[in-house]
Each structure stands twice: as C-alpha cells, then as structure tokens.
C-alpha cells in the first residue's frame, strides 16, 4: 500500500493466494482481499487447489480465502476459508455481497443474517442472480443485467423481461432513476434496449422470494409463524406488516401440508 499524499510505501503483505479484485471501505478502514477459489503460491508458481482432477477443470463451488486488512497499517482483521468468494464484491454499509448474491458481514467475514419473515428466526440469506455482468448497488437496490434485488424490503428478485441489456455494467440506479444506457451483447439479440425508469409507488412490485439460494442450507427446524399464499398472483411480495405473500400459480403443482401447534400465535 502507498501513501496517497507522498506515494511512499506505507506497508506490504506477501500474498499467498491469487486475488484479482480488491475493495476498500472508507468508513471501516478495511481492505478486502478475496480469492474466489483457492489458488496458492507454491514453488514459484500459482497452483489451483480447487482443480477437479477427474473432470480436468476448476470446481467453481470449492472454498476460497478472503481476508480483511486494516487500511492504515496492513494488519489482518479477519480471515475466512469457508466459501467460494465470487468477485467482484459490493460493500454496502456493514454488508458484503459477492457476485453470485451471497452475503457476508464486513466486520468479521461470517455469513450475514436476517430475520426470516416466515419463522421469525435469524437465517443466512442470498439471492439468485442471472445474466453475465456483475452487481451494482445503491442504497435500496442491487442490480445486474436482467433484474434487481430489493434491499429495502428484502422482498426478493425482480426480473426485467422484454429487454436485452448489455454485458457491461448496465442497470445503473442514480438520482432516483434506473438507467439502462448500454445494450447489445456478443449473443444474437432481437430486443436490444436502452431506457430510463423511475419509481412508481402506486405500481405493485412482484418478485421471487428466496430465503437462500444454497442447495443445502442449515435446517433450523423452526415452525412457521406467519405466511400468506396468494392464489393466481404474478409473484411474491412482502407487505407493510412484514407478511411474506407467496404466489400459488396455475402452472405448478403444489403439495402443501400444515399442522398447527397446540396454541396458535
């Protein structure tokens, strides 16, 4: 690290893992250095420890390594080695979001928790992202090529269908306007689109709610405290009282069985 005013060396750290993107929090004075999958420096070369030898390619779900350094002196604040840390990362206050929608605490690197609208218990959370570009974040939205995630109400992912935006950072929220200035990709597209959108509070927003996108989330065994089912709705939504209303559409078959406890709350 170099002193911004003088250009002189402030501190150094010998990296033992390959990191292609770093991020810095001015508020917390934390420098984030992630390694997506474990690629280490051995015998004067980078060695991919996440290589699936049988298949001959990298296991994209293999754990990597992520560190946070104190920006002022280069000391290690925390280190975690439990997940694939998909770069680049978004720093949003005390929240850290990777490219695939997994969330972590900026202060300790552990998975971020939120209160479940269904069980009332704390749970890890992530959201499903599509498209070829990385995330862009504002105070209330996280966007990507094909849609956005609602950070304000945590109501889920909303896909913007009917347009073909570009693979570069595309959906840009700024000044109350969602700008889509870039269009076109290396794929053949017949709906190349550039536009600007403004918020309409009177226009209901429908989303797809995910408690997590992980294949094997830790089961809490917590009972359902509150949930709503909306028959024929175009999507899910969380209302002002915090109730999650999930859609029951006619295109899917549902097998649902609920048994109340001795006392209903």
DAMO-V530042 format. One record per pair of residues at least 12 apart in sequence whose C-alpha atoms are under 6 Angstrom apart, sorted by the first residue. I is the first residue (numbers start at 1). J is the second residue. D is the distance in Angstrom with one decimal. If there is no record, write none. Layout:
I,J,D + I,J,D
This chain:
16,40,5.6 + 16,41,5.3 + 17,39,5.5 + 17,40,4.3 + 18,35,5.8 + 18,39,5.5 + 19,34,5.8 + 19,35,4.9 + 21,88,6.0 + 29,70,6.0 + 29,71,5.2 + 30,68,6.0 + 30,69,5.6 + 30,70,5.0 + 30,71,5.4 + 31,68,5.4 + 31,69,5.0 + 31,71,5.7 + 32,67,6.0 + 32,68,4.6 + 33,66,5.8 + 33,67,5.3 + 34,66,4.1 + 35,64,5.4 + 35,65,5.1 + 35,66,5.8 + 36,64,5.0 + 36,84,5.1 + 36,85,4.3 + 36,86,5.2 + 37,62,5.9 + 37,63,5.6 + 37,64,3.9 + 37,84,5.5 + 38,50,5.8 + 38,64,4.3 + 50,62,5.8 + 61,84,5.8 + 62,84,5.8 + 63,82,5.3 + 63,83,4.2 + 63,84,4.4 + 64,81,5.7 + 64,83,5.9 + 64,84,4.9 + 65,80,5.8 + 65,81,4.5 + 66,79,5.7 + 66,80,5.5 + 67,79,4.4 + 78,108,5.9 + 86,98,5.4 + 86,99,5.2 + 87,99,5.5 + 94,106,5.2 + 99,134,5.7 + 101,126,5.4 + 101,127,5.0 + 102,126,4.6 + 103,126,5.9 + 112,124,5.8 + 118,224,5.6 + 118,225,5.8 + 118,226,5.2 + 118,227,5.6 + 119,223,5.9 + 119,224,4.7 + 119,225,5.1 + 125,211,5.7 + 125,212,4.7 + 126,212,4.8 + 126,213,5.8 + 127,213,5.9 + 131,145,5.3 + 131,146,5.8 + 132,167,5.6 + 133,167,5.2 + 133,168,6.0 + 140,152,5.0 + 143,171,5.9 + 145,170,6.0 + 146,159,5.8 + 146,160,5.7 + 147,159,4.2 + 147,160,5.0 + 155,209,5.9 + 155,237,5.6 + 155,238,5.4 + 156,207,5.4 + 156,208,5.2 + 156,209,4.2 + 157,207,5.2 + 157,208,5.1 + 158,207,4.5 + 163,191,5.6 + 163,193,5.6 + 164,191,5.4 + 164,192,4.8 + 164,193,5.7 + 165,183,4.3 + 165,184,5.9 + 165,193,6.0 + 166,182,5.4 + 166,183,4.1 + 166,184,4.7 + 166,185,5.2 + 167,185,5.9 + 170,182,5.7 + 177,197,5.7 + 177,198,5.0 + 178,196,5.6 + 178,197,4.9 + 179,196,4.5 + 180,194,5.2 + 180,195,5.1 + 180,196,5.8 + 181,194,5.1 + 206,235,4.7 + 206,236,5.6 + 206,237,5.8 + 207,235,5.2 + 207,236,5.0 + 208,236,5.4 + 227,243,6.0 + 227,244,5.4 + 228,244,6.0 + 228,245,4.3 + 229,245,5.3 + 229,246,5.0 + 229,247,5.9 + 230,246,5.8 + 230,247,4.8 + 230,248,5.8 + 231,247,5.9 + 231,248,4.6 + 232,248,5.7 + 232,249,4.7 + 233,247,5.2 + 235,247,5.4
